Amino acid sequence: MQPRDWNICLIETNKYEAQIMVDLLRNAGCERVKVVTDSASALDALEILAANIIITSVESQPIDGISWTKTFRRSAKVVNRKAAIFLTSHAFSRSMAEECRHAGVNALIGKPVSGKILIATLTKVMTNPREFIDAAGYVGPCRRAGIVTAGTTQKRRSVDDSARAEAETSTLIGAVAAMSKAVNSFVAGTAEVEACQAALKKVQGYAVNAGDGPLMRACAAFGLQLSAKGLRPDAAKAALEACMAGVTELAATSVEETARRDAMAESVRQAVAKAASLRAA
């Protein structure tokens, strides 16, 4: 089965991570991708959508991915309860993998997810489907073969530095984390400002692609602070820390919280303005 034959339901609360996943899938040739913003709504959507692949997160809300899988597998309303289910997680362990296996999950993928790992895992599962078991104590793919795992885990071997860097920045949260690292190094005097500016551009890219006004405004103010000259060291450091905190909080806050996110963006702008007012003579 080729990617063009996949009919995917992607359950993702975070708008930015959803867009990244959609881009990865479409770049691989997946033409049918339905995005659902919460796990409860997904159960209703799948009563109509005949998806053969479902991708969601262990940490999904309001129903976590493992509990959701059990409910889906046992539902008499969904169109295709034999669909392959792929769970993602920022940190998973052997015990979590076992819990997913007994819930009826086909594969567990570590975040941040790269396009290569995502498509390879989906292809592996879809190319070699396991027997579907429908019994009183268990519903899902045959558990005897274990569960497919891929991506970053605590036990997985280290990858080369370039591959790790690419994986870490493949999501908005990862890009913000990379920017935080660059800013901390800059403040400590172990990195140049250009590294911060390059990291900021990646975060801005996510903001622009998503049409996220508050995040774009915060990034713009952050950029001004990075290029500011003649500031007292203490004022510059305080402004950079306020900018970093504001951008981090914006990236982690739902776009539905409009007023709160506008306030966060304004706090970043005010921090930069305050630093400018303290400009050294």
DOZALO-427736 format. One line per 5 residues: number of its first residue (from 1); their letters; for each residue x, y, z of N, C-alpha, C. Coordinates in Angstrom, 2 decimals, always signed. Example, Ala and Ser with C-alpha at 12.3 -4.5 7.8 and 13.67 -1.06 7.14 Angstrom:
1	as	+13.19/-5.69/+7.80/+12.30/-4.50/+7.80/+13.20/-3.30/+7.80  +12.85/-2.25/+7.08/+13.67/-1.06/+7.14/+12.90/+0.03/+7.87
This chain:
1	mqprd	+0.84/-1.20/+0.00/+0.00/+0.00/+0.00/+0.88/+1.25/+0.00  +0.64/+2.14/-0.94/+1.42/+3.35/-1.10/+0.81/+4.51/-0.29  +1.61/+5.54/+0.03/+1.08/+6.69/+0.79/-0.16/+7.32/+0.16  -0.27/+7.29/-1.16/-1.45/+7.88/-1.81/-2.72/+7.10/-1.50  -2.56/+5.85/-1.03/-3.72/+5.02/-0.69/-4.13/+5.15/+0.77
6	wnicl	-3.34/+5.88/+1.54/-3.64/+6.03/+2.96/-4.74/+7.07/+3.17  -5.65/+6.77/+4.06/-6.70/+7.71/+4.45/-6.49/+7.96/+5.95  -5.94/+9.13/+6.27/-5.41/+9.38/+7.60/-6.28/+10.32/+8.42  -6.47/+9.94/+9.68/-7.09/+10.84/+10.66/-6.00/+11.22/+11.65  -5.66/+12.50/+11.69/-4.64/+13.01/+12.59/-5.32/+13.74/+13.75
11	ietnk	-5.11/+13.26/+14.96/-5.71/+13.87/+16.15/-4.61/+14.64/+16.88  -4.67/+15.96/+16.82/-3.60/+16.78/+17.39/-4.17/+18.09/+17.91  -3.99/+18.33/+19.21/-4.51/+19.55/+19.84/-3.69/+20.77/+19.45  -2.37/+20.60/+19.38/-1.48/+21.71/+19.08/-1.51/+22.03/+17.58  -1.96/+23.24/+17.25/-2.13/+23.65/+15.86/-0.83/+23.57/+15.06
16	yeaqi	+0.28/+23.94/+15.70/+1.55/+23.99/+15.00/+2.09/+22.59/+14.73  +1.98/+21.72/+15.73/+2.44/+20.35/+15.52/+1.56/+19.64/+14.50  +0.28/+19.96/+14.47/-0.63/+19.38/+13.48/-0.20/+19.78/+12.08  +0.13/+21.07/+11.89/+0.54/+21.55/+10.57/+1.83/+20.89/+10.13  +2.76/+20.70/+11.05/+4.02/+20.04/+10.72/+3.76/+18.61/+10.26
21	mvdll	+2.92/+17.89/+11.00/+2.61/+16.50/+10.63/+1.93/+16.43/+9.28  +0.99/+17.35/+9.03/+0.30/+17.38/+7.74/+1.30/+17.62/+6.61  +2.22/+18.55/+6.82/+3.23/+18.83/+5.80/+4.10/+17.61/+5.53  +4.51/+16.92/+6.59/+5.34/+15.73/+6.42/+4.60/+14.66/+5.62  +3.32/+14.47/+5.94/+2.52/+13.45/+5.26/+2.28/+13.80/+3.80
26	rnagc	+1.93/+15.05/+3.55/+1.64/+15.46/+2.17/+2.89/+15.48/+1.31  +4.03/+15.81/+1.90/+5.29/+15.77/+1.16/+5.64/+14.35/+0.74  +5.11/+13.38/+1.48/+5.36/+11.97/+1.16/+4.32/+11.41/+0.17  +3.34/+12.24/-0.20/+2.34/+11.81/-1.17/+1.00/+11.42/-0.59  +0.78/+11.70/+0.72/-0.51/+11.40/+1.33/-1.50/+12.51/+0.98
31	ervkv	-2.52/+12.18/+0.23/-3.46/+13.19/-0.24/-4.66/+13.36/+0.67  -4.97/+12.34/+1.47/-6.16/+12.39/+2.33/-5.75/+12.40/+3.80  -5.76/+13.60/+4.38/-5.40/+13.77/+5.79/-6.47/+14.63/+6.44  -7.19/+14.07/+7.39/-8.22/+14.78/+8.13/-7.68/+15.11/+9.52  -7.68/+16.40/+9.89/-7.17/+16.82/+11.19/-8.34/+17.04/+12.15
36	vtdsa	-8.26/+16.44/+13.33/-9.26/+16.62/+14.38/-8.53/+17.17/+15.60  -9.07/+18.20/+16.23/-8.34/+18.91/+17.28/-8.43/+18.30/+18.67  -9.32/+17.35/+18.90/-9.34/+16.70/+20.22/-9.83/+15.27/+20.08  -9.41/+14.43/+21.02/-9.68/+13.00/+20.94/-11.15/+12.63/+21.07  -11.91/+13.41/+21.83/-13.34/+13.11/+21.97/-14.07/+13.33/+20.65
41	salda	-13.79/+14.43/+19.98/-14.42/+14.72/+18.69/-14.02/+13.69/+17.63  -12.80/+13.14/+17.78/-12.31/+12.17/+16.79/-13.18/+10.92/+16.75  -13.69/+10.49/+17.89/-14.56/+9.32/+17.90/-15.81/+9.55/+17.08  -16.36/+10.77/+17.16/-17.54/+11.11/+16.35/-17.16/+11.19/+14.87  -16.01/+11.81/+14.57/-15.58/+11.97/+13.18/-15.36/+10.61/+12.52
46	leila	-14.86/+9.65/+13.27/-14.53/+8.34/+12.70/-15.76/+7.44/+12.54  -16.92/+7.94/+12.96/-18.17/+7.24/+12.64/-18.54/+7.46/+11.18  -17.91/+8.46/+10.57/-18.16/+8.79/+9.17/-16.93/+8.56/+8.31  -15.77/+8.93/+8.84/-14.52/+8.84/+8.09/-13.96/+7.43/+8.13  -13.78/+6.84/+6.95/-13.25/+5.47/+6.86/-11.73/+5.52/+6.80
51	aniii	-11.11/+5.96/+7.87/-9.66/+6.06/+7.91/-9.03/+4.69/+8.06  -7.90/+4.48/+7.38/-7.16/+3.24/+7.60/-5.91/+3.48/+8.44  -5.63/+4.77/+8.74/-4.52/+5.13/+9.61/-4.99/+6.22/+10.57  -4.69/+6.05/+11.84/-5.00/+7.08/+12.85/-3.71/+7.42/+13.57  -3.41/+8.70/+13.65/-2.22/+9.15/+14.37/-2.66/+10.08/+15.49
56	tsves	-2.30/+9.74/+16.70/-2.63/+10.60/+17.83/-1.50/+10.51/+18.85  -1.67/+11.17/+19.99/-0.61/+11.25/+20.98/-1.00/+10.54/+22.27  -0.01/+9.99/+22.95/-0.26/+9.41/+24.27/-0.83/+10.47/+25.19  -0.37/+11.72/+25.00/-0.79/+12.82/+25.87/-2.01/+13.58/+25.34  -2.73/+13.02/+24.39/-3.88/+13.72/+23.79/-4.95/+14.02/+24.84
61	qpidg	-5.76/+15.03/+24.55/-6.82/+15.49/+25.45/-8.14/+15.58/+24.70  -9.28/+15.40/+25.37/-9.45/+15.11/+26.80/-9.28/+13.63/+27.16  -9.12/+12.77/+26.14/-8.92/+11.35/+26.40/-7.50/+10.99/+25.98  -6.70/+10.44/+26.88/-5.32/+10.10/+26.53/-5.30/+9.02/+25.45  -4.22/+8.96/+24.70/-4.14/+8.09/+23.54/-4.36/+6.62/+23.82
66	iswtk	-3.87/+6.13/+24.95/-4.02/+4.71/+25.27/-5.47/+4.38/+25.59  -6.11/+5.21/+26.41/-7.53/+4.98/+26.73/-8.39/+5.15/+25.49  -8.02/+6.13/+24.66/-8.78/+6.39/+23.43/-8.73/+5.18/+22.51  -7.55/+4.56/+22.40/-7.40/+3.39/+21.54/-8.30/+2.25/+21.98  -8.35/+2.01/+23.29/-9.21/+0.94/+23.81/-10.68/+1.22/+23.47
71	tfrrs	-11.09/+2.48/+23.63/-12.48/+2.85/+23.33/-12.77/+2.68/+21.84  -11.85/+3.14/+21.01/-12.03/+3.05/+19.56/-12.12/+1.59/+19.11  -11.22/+0.76/+19.59/-11.18/-0.65/+19.16/-12.49/-1.37/+19.51  -13.14/-0.95/+20.57/-14.35/-1.65/+21.02/-15.65/-0.97/+20.58  -15.52/+0.10/+19.81/-16.71/+0.84/+19.39/-17.43/+0.13/+18.24
76	akvvn	-18.74/+0.10/+18.36/-19.55/-0.50/+17.28/-19.98/+0.56/+16.27  -19.64/+1.83/+16.55/-20.11/+2.93/+15.70/-19.10/+3.35/+14.64  -17.81/+3.19/+14.91/-16.81/+3.65/+13.97/-16.83/+2.82/+12.69  -16.43/+3.45/+11.59/-16.48/+2.77/+10.29/-15.44/+1.66/+10.20  -14.23/+1.93/+10.69/-13.15/+0.95/+10.55/-12.33/+0.85/+11.83
81	rkaai	-12.77/+0.00/+12.74/-12.05/-0.12/+14.01/-10.78/-0.96/+13.87  -10.54/-1.49/+12.65/-9.30/-2.21/+12.37/-8.21/-1.28/+11.87  -8.49/+0.00/+11.79/-7.50/+0.97/+11.32/-6.21/+0.87/+12.13  -5.09/+1.08/+11.47/-3.80/+1.06/+12.17/-3.68/+2.33/+13.02  -3.32/+2.16/+14.29/-3.21/+3.30/+15.21/-1.75/+3.52/+15.59
86	fltsh	-1.30/+4.75/+15.39/+0.06/+5.15/+15.70/+0.01/+6.21/+16.80  +0.63/+5.94/+17.93/+0.69/+6.91/+19.01/+2.07/+7.56/+19.03  +2.10/+8.86/+19.33/+3.35/+9.59/+19.46/+3.50/+10.04/+20.92  +4.74/+10.27/+21.32/+4.98/+10.74/+22.70/+6.35/+11.41/+22.77  +6.45/+12.46/+23.58/+7.73/+13.14/+23.75/+8.72/+12.30/+24.54
91	afsrs	+8.23/+11.40/+25.36/+9.12/+10.53/+26.15/+8.38/+9.24/+26.44  +8.88/+8.14/+25.88/+8.21/+6.87/+26.17/+9.21/+5.84/+26.66  +8.69/+4.86/+27.36/+9.51/+3.83/+27.98/+9.02/+2.45/+27.55  +9.74/+1.44/+27.99/+9.34/+0.07/+27.67/+7.97/-0.25/+28.28  +7.73/+0.24/+29.50/+6.43/-0.03/+30.14/+5.30/+0.65/+29.37
96	maeec	+5.55/+1.87/+28.86/+4.53/+2.54/+28.06/+4.26/+1.77/+26.77  +5.32/+1.27/+26.14/+5.16/+0.50/+24.90/+4.31/-0.74/+25.15  +4.53/-1.39/+26.30/+3.74/-2.58/+26.65/+2.28/-2.20/+26.88  +2.05/-1.07/+27.53/+0.68/-0.63/+27.77/-0.02/-0.33/+26.45  +0.70/+0.28/+25.53/+0.13/+0.58/+24.21/-0.17/-0.72/+23.45
101	rhagv	+0.73/-1.69/+23.55/+0.53/-2.97/+22.86/-0.74/-3.65/+23.34  -0.98/-3.64/+24.63/-2.17/-4.29/+25.19/-3.45/-3.48/+24.94  -3.29/-2.21/+24.58/-4.46/-1.38/+24.27/-4.92/-1.57/+22.83  -4.02/-2.12/+21.98/-4.37/-2.31/+20.57/-3.71/-1.33/+19.63  -2.61/-0.72/+20.08/-1.86/+0.23/+19.25/-0.92/-0.55/+18.32
106	nalig	-0.77/-0.06/+17.09/+0.13/-0.71/+16.14/+1.58/-0.29/+16.30  +1.79/+1.01/+16.59/+3.17/+1.51/+16.69/+3.23/+2.72/+17.60  +4.38/+2.90/+18.23/+4.64/+4.03/+19.11/+5.85/+4.78/+18.56  +5.69/+6.09/+18.32/+6.73/+6.90/+17.69/+7.15/+8.02/+18.63  +8.44/+8.18/+18.83/+8.95/+9.23/+19.70/+8.93/+10.60/+19.03
111	kpvsg	+8.66/+11.62/+19.82/+8.72/+13.00/+19.34/+10.05/+13.61/+19.78  +10.55/+14.60/+19.01/+9.99/+15.17/+17.79/+10.07/+14.17/+16.63  +9.05/+14.20/+15.77/+8.93/+13.24/+14.68/+9.56/+13.80/+13.42  +10.45/+13.05/+12.81/+11.01/+13.44/+11.52/+10.20/+12.79/+10.42  +10.22/+13.38/+9.23/+9.47/+12.84/+8.11/+9.93/+11.44/+7.74
116	kilia	+11.24/+11.21/+7.79/+11.79/+9.90/+7.42/+11.29/+8.81/+8.35  +11.33/+9.07/+9.65/+10.89/+8.06/+10.62/+9.39/+7.85/+10.55  +8.63/+8.94/+10.40/+7.17/+8.83/+10.35/+6.73/+7.96/+9.18  +7.20/+8.28/+7.99/+6.77/+7.55/+6.79/+7.27/+6.12/+6.81  +8.50/+5.91/+7.28/+9.04/+4.56/+7.34/+8.23/+3.68/+8.29
121	tltkv	+7.81/+4.25/+9.42/+7.02/+3.48/+10.40/+5.64/+3.16/+9.86  +4.98/+4.16/+9.27/+3.66/+3.92/+8.67/+3.75/+2.87/+7.58  +4.77/+2.97/+6.74/+4.94/+2.02/+5.63/+5.17/+0.60/+6.16  +6.00/+0.49/+7.20/+6.29/-0.83/+7.77/+5.03/-1.51/+8.28  +4.20/-0.76/+8.97/+2.98/-1.33/+9.53/+1.96/-1.65/+8.45
126	mtnpr	+1.79/-0.73/+7.50/+0.77/-0.91/+6.47/+1.15/-1.98/+5.46  +2.45/-2.19/+5.27/+2.92/-3.19/+4.31/+2.78/-4.61/+4.86  +2.92/-4.73/+6.19/+2.85/-6.05/+6.82/+1.79/-6.05/+7.92  +0.51/-5.98/+7.53/-0.57/-5.93/+8.54/-0.63/-7.22/+9.35  -0.85/-7.06/+10.65/-0.98/-8.22/+11.51/-2.45/-8.66/+11.60
131	efida	-2.64/-9.90/+11.95/-4.00/-10.43/+12.12/-4.73/-9.60/+13.17  -6.00/-9.30/+12.89/-6.80/-8.51/+13.84/-7.55/-9.45/+14.77  -7.39/-9.24/+16.05/-8.01/-10.09/+17.07/-9.22/-9.38/+17.66  -10.34/-10.07/+17.73/-11.55/-9.50/+18.33/-12.06/-10.50/+19.36  -11.57/-10.34/+20.57/-11.92/-11.28/+21.63/-12.47/-10.52/+22.83
136	agyvg	-12.97/-11.26/+23.81/-13.57/-10.62/+24.98/-12.55/-9.79/+25.76  -11.32/-10.27/+25.86/-10.33/-9.57/+26.66/-9.43/-8.63/+25.89  -9.47/-8.70/+24.55/-8.57/-7.86/+23.76/-9.11/-7.69/+22.35  -9.02/-6.42/+21.84/-9.38/-6.12/+20.47/-8.25/-5.30/+19.87  -7.68/-5.79/+18.77/-6.60/-5.06/+18.12/-5.70/-5.99/+17.34
141	pcrra	-4.58/-5.47/+16.81/-3.65/-6.32/+16.06/-3.02/-7.35/+16.97  -2.70/-8.52/+16.42/-2.12/-9.60/+17.21/-0.92/-9.10/+18.01  -0.93/-9.38/+19.31/+0.08/-8.84/+20.20/+1.36/-9.68/+20.27  +1.33/-10.88/+19.72/+2.47/-11.78/+19.88/+3.75/-11.26/+19.23  +3.58/-10.46/+18.17/+4.76/-9.93/+17.48/+5.31/-8.68/+18.16
146	givta	+4.67/-8.25/+19.24/+5.11/-7.04/+19.92/+4.56/-5.79/+19.24  +5.11/-4.63/+19.59/+4.66/-3.37/+19.03/+5.84/-2.69/+18.33  +5.57/-2.06/+17.21/+6.61/-1.34/+16.49/+6.94/-0.05/+17.25  +8.21/+0.22/+17.48/+8.62/+1.47/+18.11/+9.65/+2.16/+17.22  +9.60/+3.48/+17.20/+10.52/+4.24/+16.35/+10.75/+5.62/+16.95
151	gttqk	+11.82/+6.27/+16.53/+12.10/+7.62/+16.99/+12.91/+7.62/+18.27  +12.92/+8.74/+18.93/+13.76/+8.95/+20.10/+13.17/+8.27/+21.33  +13.95/+7.45/+22.00/+13.54/+6.86/+23.27/+14.72/+6.93/+24.22  +14.48/+6.67/+25.49/+15.54/+6.71/+26.48/+16.56/+5.60/+26.24  +16.15/+4.51/+25.59/+17.04/+3.37/+25.40/+17.70/+3.35/+24.03
156	rrsvd	+17.22/+4.19/+23.11/+17.68/+4.12/+21.73/+19.11/+4.63/+21.60  +19.86/+4.08/+20.66/+21.23/+4.50/+20.45/+21.29/+5.96/+20.01  +22.41/+6.60/+20.30/+22.58/+8.00/+19.91/+22.72/+8.09/+18.40  +22.10/+9.13/+17.81/+22.25/+9.39/+16.38/+23.32/+10.45/+16.23  +23.73/+10.70/+14.98/+24.77/+11.70/+14.77/+24.22/+13.09/+15.06
161	dsara	+25.11/+14.05/+15.30/+24.73/+15.37/+15.75/+23.81/+16.08/+14.77  +24.05/+15.95/+13.49/+23.22/+16.65/+12.51/+21.80/+16.11/+12.48  +21.66/+14.78/+12.60/+20.33/+14.19/+12.61/+19.58/+14.58/+13.87  +20.29/+14.62/+15.00/+19.65/+15.02/+16.24/+19.17/+16.47/+16.16  +19.99/+17.34/+15.62/+19.62/+18.75/+15.51/+18.39/+18.92/+14.63
166	eaets	+18.32/+18.16/+13.54/+17.15/+18.24/+12.65/+15.90/+17.77/+13.37  +16.01/+16.68/+14.14/+14.85/+16.16/+14.86/+14.37/+17.12/+15.93  +15.32/+17.75/+16.62/+14.95/+18.64/+17.72/+14.18/+19.87/+17.26  +14.42/+20.31/+16.02/+13.77/+21.52/+15.54/+12.61/+21.22/+14.59  +12.14/+19.95/+14.55/+11.08/+19.59/+13.62/+9.69/+19.93/+14.13
171	tliga	+9.59/+20.51/+15.31/+8.32/+20.99/+15.83/+8.52/+22.39/+16.38  +7.43/+23.12/+16.57/+7.54/+24.46/+17.14/+8.18/+24.40/+18.52  +7.73/+23.45/+19.36/+8.29/+23.33/+20.70/+9.79/+23.05/+20.63  +10.18/+22.21/+19.68/+11.61/+21.92/+19.51/+12.39/+23.13/+19.06  +11.80/+23.93/+18.15/+12.46/+25.14/+17.68/+12.63/+26.15/+18.80
176	vaams	+11.61/+26.27/+19.66/+11.69/+27.18/+20.80/+12.76/+26.71/+21.78  +12.84/+25.40/+21.99/+13.86/+24.86/+22.89/+15.26/+25.14/+22.36  +15.43/+24.99/+21.04/+16.73/+25.27/+20.43/+17.07/+26.76/+20.57  +16.06/+27.61/+20.43/+16.29/+29.05/+20.58/+16.68/+29.38/+22.02  +16.02/+28.75/+22.98/+16.33/+28.98/+24.38/+17.78/+28.61/+24.68
181	kavns	+18.21/+27.50/+24.11/+19.59/+27.05/+24.30/+20.57/+28.06/+23.72  +20.25/+28.58/+22.52/+21.12/+29.56/+21.88/+21.19/+30.85/+22.69  +20.03/+31.30/+23.20/+19.99/+32.54/+23.98/+20.77/+32.37/+25.28  +20.62/+31.24/+25.95/+21.36/+31.00/+27.19/+22.86/+31.01/+26.95  +23.28/+30.43/+25.83/+24.71/+30.42/+25.49/+25.20/+31.83/+25.19
186	fvagt	+24.36/+32.61/+24.52/+24.72/+33.99/+24.20/+24.87/+34.82/+25.47  +23.92/+34.67/+26.39/+23.98/+35.41/+27.65/+25.21/+35.01/+28.45  +25.58/+33.73/+28.37/+26.75/+33.24/+29.11/+28.06/+33.60/+28.43  +27.96/+34.16/+27.21/+29.16/+34.57/+26.50/+29.84/+33.47/+25.73  +29.15/+32.33/+25.52/+29.76/+31.21/+24.80/+29.24/+31.04/+23.38
191	aevea	+28.39/+31.97/+22.92/+27.85/+31.90/+21.56/+27.64/+33.31/+21.04  +27.64/+33.45/+19.72/+27.42/+34.74/+19.08/+25.93/+35.00/+18.89  +25.58/+36.28/+18.72/+24.17/+36.65/+18.57/+23.58/+36.05/+17.30  +24.42/+35.79/+16.30/+23.92/+35.22/+15.04/+23.24/+33.86/+15.25  +23.72/+33.09/+16.23/+23.10/+31.79/+16.52/+21.68/+31.99/+17.06
196	cqaal	+21.50/+33.02/+17.89/+20.17/+33.34/+18.42/+19.24/+33.78/+17.29  +19.75/+34.63/+16.41/+18.93/+35.15/+15.31/+18.51/+34.03/+14.36  +19.41/+33.09/+14.11/+19.07/+31.96/+13.23/+17.99/+31.09/+13.87  +18.11/+30.85/+15.19/+17.11/+30.05/+15.89/+15.77/+30.77/+15.92  +15.80/+32.10/+16.10/+14.57/+32.89/+16.12/+13.85/+32.82/+14.78
201	kkvqg	+14.60/+32.80/+13.69/+13.99/+32.75/+12.36/+13.17/+31.47/+12.17  +13.63/+30.38/+12.77/+12.87/+29.12/+12.65/+11.54/+29.22/+13.38  +11.57/+29.85/+14.56/+10.32/+30.02/+15.31/+9.40/+30.97/+14.55  +9.95/+32.03/+13.99/+9.15/+32.97/+13.20/+8.51/+32.27/+12.01  +9.23/+31.32/+11.43/+8.69/+30.59/+10.28/+7.41/+29.86/+10.65
206	yavna	+7.40/+29.21/+11.82/+6.20/+28.53/+12.28/+5.07/+29.53/+12.51  +5.40/+30.68/+13.09/+4.39/+31.69/+13.38/+3.76/+32.21/+12.09  +4.59/+32.49/+11.09/+4.09/+33.01/+9.82/+3.23/+31.97/+9.10  +3.71/+30.73/+9.06/+2.96/+29.67/+8.37/+1.60/+29.42/+9.01  +1.53/+29.60/+10.33/+0.27/+29.36/+11.06/-0.59/+30.61/+11.15
211	gdgpl	-0.07/+31.76/+10.70/-0.82/+33.00/+10.83/-1.04/+33.38/+12.29  -0.06/+33.08/+13.13/-0.16/+33.32/+14.57/+0.31/+34.73/+14.89  -0.62/+35.67/+14.97/-0.29/+37.07/+15.20/+0.47/+37.34/+16.48  +0.00/+36.85/+17.64/+0.72/+37.10/+18.88/+2.16/+36.58/+18.85  +2.36/+35.38/+18.31/+3.71/+34.84/+18.26/+4.58/+35.64/+17.29
216	mraca	+4.01/+36.09/+16.18/+4.77/+36.91/+15.24/+5.20/+38.22/+15.89  +4.29/+38.84/+16.67/+4.63/+40.11/+17.33/+5.72/+39.90/+18.38  +5.61/+38.81/+19.12/+6.62/+38.53/+20.15/+7.98/+38.28/+19.50  +7.99/+37.55/+18.39/+9.25/+37.27/+17.69/+9.86/+38.55/+17.13  +9.00/+39.43/+16.62/+9.49/+40.70/+16.07/+10.17/+41.53/+17.16
221	afglq	+9.54/+41.59/+18.35/+10.13/+42.32/+19.47/+11.43/+41.65/+19.91  +11.43/+40.33/+19.92/+12.63/+39.57/+20.29/+13.77/+39.91/+19.33  +13.45/+39.99/+18.04/+14.47/+40.31/+17.04/+15.06/+41.69/+17.26  +14.21/+42.64/+17.63/+14.69/+43.99/+17.92/+15.65/+43.98/+19.11  +15.31/+43.19/+20.12/+16.16/+43.12/+21.30/+17.52/+42.52/+20.96
226	lsakg	+17.52/+41.48/+20.12/+18.78/+40.84/+19.75/+19.69/+41.78/+18.96  +19.09/+42.71/+18.22/+19.90/+43.63/+17.41/+20.19/+44.94/+18.13  +19.66/+45.11/+19.35/+19.85/+46.36/+20.09/+21.31/+46.56/+20.48  +21.75/+47.80/+20.45/+23.12/+48.14/+20.81/+23.10/+49.14/+21.98  +24.18/+49.17/+22.73/+24.36/+50.18/+23.76/+23.51/+50.00/+25.00
231	lrpda	+23.03/+48.80/+25.26/+22.23/+48.58/+26.47/+23.11/+48.16/+27.62  +22.69/+48.53/+28.81/+23.40/+48.05/+29.99/+23.29/+46.53/+30.05  +24.32/+45.82/+30.42/+24.29/+44.35/+30.45/+23.12/+43.79/+31.25  +22.83/+44.38/+32.43/+21.74/+43.85/+33.24/+20.39/+44.05/+32.56  +20.21/+45.21/+31.91/+18.94/+45.47/+31.22/+18.78/+44.56/+30.01
236	akaal	+19.87/+44.35/+29.28/+19.82/+43.48/+28.10/+19.49/+42.04/+28.50  +20.12/+41.57/+29.57/+19.87/+40.21/+30.04/+18.43/+40.03/+30.48  +17.90/+41.00/+31.24/+16.53/+40.91/+31.72/+15.54/+40.90/+30.56  +15.82/+41.72/+29.54/+14.93/+41.78/+28.38/+14.95/+40.47/+27.60  +16.14/+39.90/+27.42/+16.25/+38.63/+26.71/+15.53/+37.51/+27.45
241	eacma	+15.66/+37.50/+28.76/+14.98/+36.47/+29.55/+13.47/+36.63/+29.47  +12.98/+37.89/+29.48/+11.54/+38.13/+29.37/+11.03/+37.72/+27.99  +11.82/+38.02/+26.95/+11.44/+37.63/+25.58/+11.36/+36.11/+25.46  +12.37/+35.43/+25.99/+12.41/+33.97/+25.89/+11.25/+33.34/+26.64  +10.95/+33.87/+27.82/+9.84/+33.34/+28.61/+8.52/+33.54/+27.90
246	gvtel	+8.35/+34.72/+27.29/+7.10/+35.03/+26.59/+6.88/+34.14/+25.38  +7.92/+33.95/+24.57/+7.81/+33.11/+23.38/+7.56/+31.66/+23.77  +8.24/+31.19/+24.80/+8.05/+29.81/+25.26/+6.61/+29.58/+25.71  +6.07/+30.52/+26.47/+4.70/+30.39/+26.96/+3.70/+30.46/+25.81  +3.95/+31.33/+24.84/+3.06/+31.44/+23.67/+3.02/+30.13/+22.90
251	aatsv	+4.18/+29.52/+22.69/+4.25/+28.27/+21.94/+3.50/+27.14/+22.62  +3.42/+27.20/+23.94/+2.77/+26.13/+24.70/+1.30/+26.40/+25.00  +0.79/+27.58/+24.61/-0.59/+27.96/+24.92/-1.48/+27.82/+23.70  -2.65/+27.25/+23.90/-3.60/+27.03/+22.80/-3.96/+28.34/+22.12  -4.11/+28.29/+20.80/-4.48/+29.49/+20.03/-5.89/+29.94/+20.37
256	eetar	-6.65/+29.08/+21.02/-8.01/+29.45/+21.41/-8.02/+30.49/+22.53  -6.93/+30.56/+23.29/-6.84/+31.51/+24.40/-6.34/+32.85/+23.87  -7.16/+33.50/+23.06/-6.76/+34.70/+22.34/-6.30/+35.83/+23.25  -7.13/+36.18/+24.23/-6.81/+37.31/+25.11/-5.52/+37.05/+25.88  -5.37/+35.85/+26.37/-4.17/+35.52/+27.14/-2.93/+35.61/+26.28
261	rdama	-3.00/+35.11/+25.04/-1.84/+35.13/+24.15/-1.51/+36.55/+23.71  -2.53/+37.39/+23.51/-2.27/+38.80/+23.18/-1.52/+39.48/+24.32  -1.91/+39.15/+25.56/-1.24/+39.73/+26.73/+0.21/+39.27/+26.81  +0.47/+38.02/+26.46/+1.84/+37.50/+26.47/+2.71/+38.25/+25.47  +2.17/+38.45/+24.26/+2.91/+39.16/+23.23/+3.20/+40.60/+23.66
266	esvrq	+2.23/+41.22/+24.32/+2.40/+42.59/+24.78/+3.46/+42.66/+25.88  +3.54/+41.65/+26.72/+4.55/+41.65/+27.78/+5.95/+41.58/+27.19  +6.10/+40.85/+26.10/+7.40/+40.79/+25.43/+7.76/+42.16/+24.85  +6.78/+42.80/+24.19/+7.01/+44.12/+23.61/+7.39/+45.13/+24.69  +6.71/+45.08/+25.81/+6.98/+46.02/+26.89/+8.37/+45.79/+27.50
271	avaka	+8.79/+44.54/+27.58/+10.12/+44.23/+28.11/+11.20/+44.84/+27.23  +11.01/+44.77/+25.91/+11.97/+45.34/+24.98/+11.95/+46.87/+25.07  +10.75/+47.44/+25.19/+10.63/+48.89/+25.31/+11.30/+49.39/+26.59  +11.13/+48.65/+27.68/+11.74/+49.03/+28.95/+13.26/+49.01/+28.85  +13.79/+47.98/+28.19/+15.24/+47.90/+28.05/+15.77/+49.07/+27.22
276	aslra	+15.01/+49.44/+26.17/+15.43/+50.55/+25.32/+15.44/+51.87/+26.10  +14.51/+52.02/+27.04/+14.46/+53.25/+27.84/+15.63/+53.35/+28.80  +16.28/+52.23/+29.05/+17.43/+52.20/+29.96/+18.75/+52.17/+29.19  +18.68/+52.53/+27.92/+19.86/+52.50/+27.07/+21.00/+53.32/+27.69  +22.15/+52.73/+27.66/+23.29/+53.43/+28.24/+23.67/+54.63/+27.40
281	a	+24.15/+55.63/+28.05/+24.55/+56.86/+27.35/+25.80/+56.60/+26.52
